[in-house]
Amino acid sequence: MSDVEYIDRAKILRKIGGLSTAWEYGQAVQDIYAMVKAEPLVYVEPVVYANGRLNMKFRNPETGVEFRSILSAMDEYCESHCEDGCERCKIRELALEYRGYPNRCSTFCIENPCEAAGLMGYEVVDGHYDRLCASAKHFGLAVQKAKTKEEMDELAELLGDYSVPDRALRAARIEELADVYNMLDQLCILWDCEDEVRDTAERKMERAMERIASGYYEGKANG
């Protein structure tokens, strides 16, 4: 991460746009607004899991424009719907006191991208997830349970303590990890437990961090 400080572009544009231009520096206000609006968008956004999906894209069905993150979609929505304030904003009420903090629109959108996209009228575009669903539906639970075990056994064979992993071994591990990753995702889909698994995984890691901080694992073989 660099030392560059980032600002909320849509928010600052609304503030500048709300300033009066009917005074001696009115032209300067207009110039500053135009300058900020002309700057390229930069989003500092973590990769997050949301409803079992990773790296989703979003589409404006009216224009066909696709956005690579929910924040870029939110920025366009704010510019087109909130120039005169947030009264027409569809996510305002939910985001107003999200997680106990006021005006957390970006946090709400990052942690609830599918819900936020729907409220703003955008479509979720996720080809990988669609293919996982199609595969799970085509093969069914019994076949995919057996396939998952097969892929996990193949991955287990590559978990040995190799002193100098070469490129071929690394490539093989990536292949088997990807196979297991896809199969576990499909089991979550077939068992309809994507959100629960994600939440439980997050909770387990939070517990692990607490135990690390408390010294719980000292002297233990593993976590």
KOLVOVEX-890868 format. One record per residue (C-alpha): x, y, z; residue number from 1. Coordinates in pm, 1 decimal, decimal comma. Last residue first. Layout:
REM KOLVOVEX-890868
@xx->X	yy->Y	zz->Z	num->NUM
...
//
This chain:
REM KOLVOVEX-890868
@xx->-434,0	yy->-2488,1	zz->1516,8	num->223
@xx->-123,8	yy->-2704,3	zz->1521,7	num->222
@xx->114,6	yy->-2907,4	zz->1738,3	num->221
@xx->36,6	yy->-2720,9	zz->2062,5	num->220
@xx->310,1	yy->-2573,0	zz->2281,3	num->219
@xx->177,6	yy->-2221,2	zz->2237,6	num->218
@xx->-157,8	yy->-2242,7	zz->2062,2	num->217
@xx->-362,5	yy->-2058,5	zz->2324,7	num->216
@xx->-115,8	yy->-1769,9	zz->2345,6	num->215
@xx->-397,7	yy->-1514,9	zz->2387,9	num->214
@xx->-326,9	yy->-1337,3	zz->2057,7	num->213
@xx->-313,6	yy->-1667,4	zz->1869,5	num->212
@xx->-641,4	yy->-1773,1	zz->2032,4	num->211
@xx->-813,1	yy->-1449,6	zz->1930,1	num->210
@xx->-682,1	yy->-1487,2	zz->1575,7	num->209
@xx->-812,2	yy->-1846,0	zz->1563,0	num->208
@xx->-1153,5	yy->-1732,9	zz->1687,8	num->207
@xx->-1171,9	yy->-1472,0	zz->1411,1	num->206
@xx->-1069,6	yy->-1743,0	zz->1165,5	num->205
@xx->-1349,5	yy->-1969,6	zz->1288,5	num->204
@xx->-1604,2	yy->-1688,5	zz->1261,8	num->203
@xx->-1502,5	yy->-1613,9	zz->903,8	num->202
@xx->-1536,3	yy->-1980,5	zz->808,4	num->201
@xx->-1874,4	yy->-1998,5	zz->983,0	num->200
@xx->-2000,7	yy->-1693,6	zz->793,8	num->199
@xx->-1880,3	yy->-1830,7	zz->460,3	num->198
@xx->-2026,2	yy->-2174,5	zz->531,2	num->197
@xx->-2359,3	yy->-2024,1	zz->636,8	num->196
@xx->-2375,6	yy->-1801,5	zz->329,5	num->195
@xx->-2309,9	yy->-2090,0	zz->88,7	num->194
@xx->-2537,2	yy->-2342,0	zz->262,7	num->193
@xx->-2779,3	yy->-2453,3	zz->-6,9	num->192
@xx->-2660,1	yy->-2817,1	zz->4,6	num->191
@xx->-2619,3	yy->-2822,6	zz->-373,3	num->190
@xx->-2457,7	yy->-2477,8	zz->-378,2	num->189
@xx->-2221,6	yy->-2555,6	zz->-90,9	num->188
@xx->-2136,2	yy->-2885,1	zz->-260,6	num->187
@xx->-2060,6	yy->-2692,4	zz->-579,3	num->186
@xx->-1821,9	yy->-2457,3	zz->-397,4	num->185
@xx->-1645,5	yy->-2756,3	zz->-245,0	num->184
@xx->-1602,7	yy->-2904,6	zz->-593,5	num->183
@xx->-1461,7	yy->-2584,7	zz->-740,9	num->182
@xx->-1204,6	yy->-2539,8	zz->-461,9	num->181
@xx->-1110,8	yy->-2908,2	zz->-478,0	num->180
@xx->-1038,5	yy->-2881,8	zz->-851,1	num->179
@xx->-854,0	yy->-2551,0	zz->-806,8	num->178
@xx->-635,9	yy->-2699,9	zz->-531,9	num->177
@xx->-565,1	yy->-2995,4	zz->-760,2	num->176
@xx->-452,0	yy->-2777,9	zz->-1049,6	num->175
@xx->-248,9	yy->-2544,2	zz->-826,7	num->174
@xx->-77,2	yy->-2841,7	zz->-666,5	num->173
@xx->11,3	yy->-2984,6	zz->-1006,6	num->172
@xx->156,4	yy->-2651,8	zz->-1120,1	num->171
@xx->372,6	yy->-2632,5	zz->-806,5	num->170
@xx->490,7	yy->-2989,7	zz->-859,2	num->169
@xx->581,8	yy->-2916,9	zz->-1220,5	num->168
@xx->759,9	yy->-2597,0	zz->-1127,1	num->167
@xx->980,2	yy->-2768,4	zz->-870,0	num->166
@xx->916,7	yy->-2806,3	zz->-498,3	num->165
@xx->1252,1	yy->-2828,6	zz->-316,0	num->164
@xx->1222,2	yy->-3000,3	zz->23,1	num->163
@xx->898,3	yy->-3184,2	zz->-49,6	num->162
@xx->700,0	yy->-3235,8	zz->268,3	num->161
@xx->404,7	yy->-3422,4	zz->120,4	num->160
@xx->76,2	yy->-3247,0	zz->52,8	num->159
@xx->62,8	yy->-3357,2	zz->-311,5	num->158
@xx->-104,2	yy->-3693,5	zz->-246,9	num->157
@xx->-370,1	yy->-3514,7	zz->-42,3	num->156
@xx->-471,0	yy->-3316,9	zz->-353,0	num->155
@xx->-555,6	yy->-3637,0	zz->-539,4	num->154
@xx->-755,7	yy->-3762,4	zz->-242,0	num->153
@xx->-943,6	yy->-3433,0	zz->-227,7	num->152
@xx->-1028,6	yy->-3459,0	zz->-599,5	num->151
@xx->-1169,8	yy->-3809,7	zz->-558,7	num->150
@xx->-1366,4	yy->-3712,2	zz->-247,2	num->149
@xx->-1515,1	yy->-3416,4	zz->-434,2	num->148
@xx->-1605,2	yy->-3638,6	zz->-729,7	num->147
@xx->-1795,8	yy->-3876,4	zz->-502,6	num->146
@xx->-1992,2	yy->-3589,2	zz->-351,0	num->145
@xx->-2041,6	yy->-3442,4	zz->-699,0	num->144
@xx->-2197,3	yy->-3762,0	zz->-831,8	num->143
@xx->-2440,3	yy->-3798,7	zz->-542,0	num->142
@xx->-2534,7	yy->-3428,3	zz->-538,4	num->141
@xx->-2630,0	yy->-3378,0	zz->-900,8	num->140
@xx->-2427,6	yy->-3382,3	zz->-1221,8	num->139
@xx->-2619,6	yy->-3122,0	zz->-1424,1	num->138
@xx->-2734,3	yy->-2902,2	zz->-1134,1	num->137
@xx->-2386,8	yy->-2878,7	zz->-983,3	num->136
@xx->-2234,0	yy->-2806,5	zz->-1324,0	num->135
@xx->-2486,9	yy->-2532,6	zz->-1400,6	num->134
@xx->-2440,9	yy->-2374,7	zz->-1058,0	num->133
@xx->-2061,9	yy->-2375,3	zz->-1092,7	num->132
@xx->-2095,7	yy->-2228,7	zz->-1442,0	num->131
@xx->-2315,7	yy->-1947,3	zz->-1309,0	num->130
@xx->-2060,2	yy->-1879,0	zz->-1036,5	num->129
@xx->-1783,9	yy->-1850,4	zz->-1292,6	num->128
@xx->-1990,7	yy->-1623,7	zz->-1518,4	num->127
@xx->-2068,6	yy->-1371,2	zz->-1245,6	num->126
@xx->-2255,8	yy->-1061,5	zz->-1358,6	num->125
@xx->-2483,8	yy->-917,9	zz->-1089,2	num->124
@xx->-2745,2	yy->-683,8	zz->-1235,3	num->123
@xx->-2789,1	yy->-321,5	zz->-1130,0	num->122
@xx->-3107,8	yy->-145,5	zz->-1016,8	num->121
@xx->-2952,7	yy->36,5	zz->-721,0	num->120
@xx->-3140,9	yy->-179,7	zz->-471,7	num->119
@xx->-3038,7	yy->-493,1	zz->-661,3	num->118
@xx->-2672,0	yy->-392,6	zz->-660,9	num->117
@xx->-2683,9	yy->-322,9	zz->-286,5	num->116
@xx->-2836,6	yy->-662,7	zz->-213,7	num->115
@xx->-2574,6	yy->-839,5	zz->-426,9	num->114
@xx->-2287,5	yy->-632,6	zz->-289,1	num->113
@xx->-2366,7	yy->-676,8	zz->82,5	num->112
@xx->-2027,9	yy->-636,7	zz->257,4	num->111
@xx->-1881,5	yy->-398,8	zz->-0,2	num->110
@xx->-2210,0	yy->-210,1	zz->-46,1	num->109
@xx->-2271,0	yy->-161,5	zz->327,7	num->108
@xx->-1913,4	yy->-45,2	zz->381,1	num->107
@xx->-1940,5	yy->201,6	zz->90,8	num->106
@xx->-2269,7	yy->344,4	zz->213,8	num->105
@xx->-2152,5	yy->389,2	zz->573,1	num->104
@xx->-2340,6	yy->711,5	zz->645,6	num->103
@xx->-2346,2	yy->676,6	zz->1024,1	num->102
@xx->-2174,4	yy->388,1	zz->1203,6	num->101
@xx->-2357,8	yy->131,5	zz->1413,6	num->100
@xx->-2293,7	yy->-158,1	zz->1179,3	num->99
@xx->-2490,5	yy->25,6	zz->908,6	num->98
@xx->-2658,2	yy->338,2	zz->1048,4	num->97
@xx->-2740,7	yy->521,7	zz->726,1	num->96
@xx->-2659,6	yy->227,0	zz->500,2	num->95
@xx->-3001,6	yy->64,1	zz->509,0	num->94
@xx->-3191,8	yy->391,8	zz->479,8	num->93
@xx->-2965,0	yy->531,1	zz->208,6	num->92
@xx->-2959,3	yy->224,2	zz->-15,5	num->91
@xx->-3232,7	yy->334,6	zz->-256,4	num->90
@xx->-3104,3	yy->692,3	zz->-286,4	num->89
@xx->-3378,3	yy->937,9	zz->-387,7	num->88
@xx->-3337,8	yy->1157,8	zz->-76,2	num->87
@xx->-2957,7	yy->1144,9	zz->-97,8	num->86
@xx->-2891,5	yy->1500,6	zz->-209,0	num->85
@xx->-2934,3	yy->1704,9	zz->-527,0	num->84
@xx->-2663,8	yy->1519,3	zz->-724,8	num->83
@xx->-2774,5	yy->1192,8	zz->-567,0	num->82
@xx->-2922,3	yy->985,1	zz->-848,8	num->81
@xx->-2681,7	yy->998,7	zz->-1144,9	num->80
@xx->-2356,9	yy->1069,8	zz->-960,6	num->79
@xx->-2448,0	yy->840,4	zz->-673,4	num->78
@xx->-2534,8	yy->551,6	zz->-906,8	num->77
@xx->-2208,1	yy->594,0	zz->-1095,9	num->76
@xx->-2011,8	yy->583,6	zz->-770,0	num->75
@xx->-2210,2	yy->285,1	zz->-643,2	num->74
@xx->-2122,0	yy->86,7	zz->-956,2	num->73
@xx->-1754,4	yy->174,9	zz->-905,4	num->72
@xx->-1788,0	yy->66,7	zz->-544,2	num->71
@xx->-1956,6	yy->-262,1	zz->-638,4	num->70
@xx->-1650,3	yy->-356,2	zz->-839,0	num->69
@xx->-1559,1	yy->-439,7	zz->-1198,2	num->68
@xx->-1842,6	yy->-234,1	zz->-1343,2	num->67
@xx->-2028,7	yy->-317,1	zz->-1664,3	num->66
@xx->-2210,4	yy->-64,7	zz->-1886,5	num->65
@xx->-2514,8	yy->-207,2	zz->-2066,4	num->64
@xx->-2684,7	yy->133,5	zz->-2049,2	num->63
@xx->-3024,5	yy->47,5	zz->-1901,5	num->62
@xx->-2922,0	yy->-291,0	zz->-1759,7	num->61
@xx->-2637,5	yy->-131,2	zz->-1556,4	num->60
@xx->-2409,4	yy->-428,6	zz->-1505,2	num->59
@xx->-2213,2	yy->-555,4	zz->-1205,7	num->58
@xx->-1903,4	yy->-771,7	zz->-1176,3	num->57
@xx->-1826,9	yy->-1023,1	zz->-905,9	num->56
@xx->-1476,4	yy->-1099,3	zz->-782,5	num->55
@xx->-1564,7	yy->-1388,8	zz->-551,8	num->54
@xx->-1904,7	yy->-1538,7	zz->-484,3	num->53
@xx->-2038,9	yy->-1735,3	zz->-187,4	num->52
@xx->-2294,9	yy->-1469,7	zz->-96,0	num->51
@xx->-2012,1	yy->-1217,3	zz->-86,1	num->50
@xx->-1648,5	yy->-1308,1	zz->-50,5	num->49
@xx->-1423,0	yy->-1007,3	zz->-49,3	num->48
@xx->-1123,0	yy->-881,7	zz->-241,6	num->47
@xx->-1038,3	yy->-556,5	zz->-68,1	num->46
@xx->-1113,6	yy->-220,7	zz->-232,6	num->45
@xx->-897,0	yy->78,0	zz->-303,2	num->44
@xx->-1074,4	yy->224,2	zz->-602,8	num->43
@xx->-917,2	yy->473,0	zz->-842,4	num->42
@xx->-1135,0	yy->670,8	zz->-1082,2	num->41
@xx->-960,8	yy->889,7	zz->-1336,9	num->40
@xx->-970,9	yy->1267,6	zz->-1269,9	num->39
@xx->-1209,9	yy->1462,3	zz->-1492,3	num->38
@xx->-1471,4	yy->1500,2	zz->-1215,9	num->37
@xx->-1210,4	yy->1654,3	zz->-985,5	num->36
@xx->-1104,6	yy->1911,3	zz->-1250,5	num->35
@xx->-1462,5	yy->1995,6	zz->-1351,1	num->34
@xx->-1558,9	yy->2061,2	zz->-988,7	num->33
@xx->-1245,9	yy->2270,7	zz->-934,4	num->32
@xx->-1322,7	yy->2479,0	zz->-1244,8	num->31
@xx->-1684,1	yy->2535,5	zz->-1139,9	num->30
@xx->-1574,6	yy->2649,2	zz->-794,9	num->29
@xx->-1309,8	yy->2875,1	zz->-950,1	num->28
@xx->-1577,8	yy->3030,7	zz->-1170,3	num->27
@xx->-1779,8	yy->3117,9	zz->-860,0	num->26
@xx->-1488,4	yy->3294,9	zz->-697,1	num->25
@xx->-1643,6	yy->3641,9	zz->-720,3	num->24
@xx->-1987,2	yy->3521,8	zz->-614,9	num->23
@xx->-2289,1	yy->3345,2	zz->-761,7	num->22
@xx->-2118,8	yy->3005,5	zz->-794,2	num->21
@xx->-2274,0	yy->2870,0	zz->-476,3	num->20
@xx->-2138,5	yy->2544,9	zz->-341,8	num->19
@xx->-2349,9	yy->2229,5	zz->-374,1	num->18
@xx->-2147,6	yy->2095,1	zz->-662,9	num->17
@xx->-1834,1	yy->2106,5	zz->-447,6	num->16
@xx->-2001,9	yy->1894,9	zz->-180,0	num->15
@xx->-2154,9	yy->1652,7	zz->-429,0	num->14
@xx->-1819,1	yy->1616,4	zz->-603,9	num->13
@xx->-1650,8	yy->1546,7	zz->-269,7	num->12
@xx->-1896,6	yy->1265,6	zz->-195,8	num->11
@xx->-1863,8	yy->1105,3	zz->-539,3	num->10
@xx->-1482,6	yy->1105,5	zz->-517,0	num->9
@xx->-1458,8	yy->960,3	zz->-164,4	num->8
@xx->-1098,3	yy->1048,7	zz->-88,9	num->7
@xx->-776,3	yy->850,5	zz->-107,1	num->6
@xx->-447,1	yy->931,7	zz->64,7	num->5
@xx->-130,9	yy->811,6	zz->-109,2	num->4
@xx->125,1	yy->654,0	zz->125,3	num->3
@xx->138,0	yy->341,2	zz->-90,0	num->2
@xx->0,0	yy->0,0	zz->0,0	num->1
//
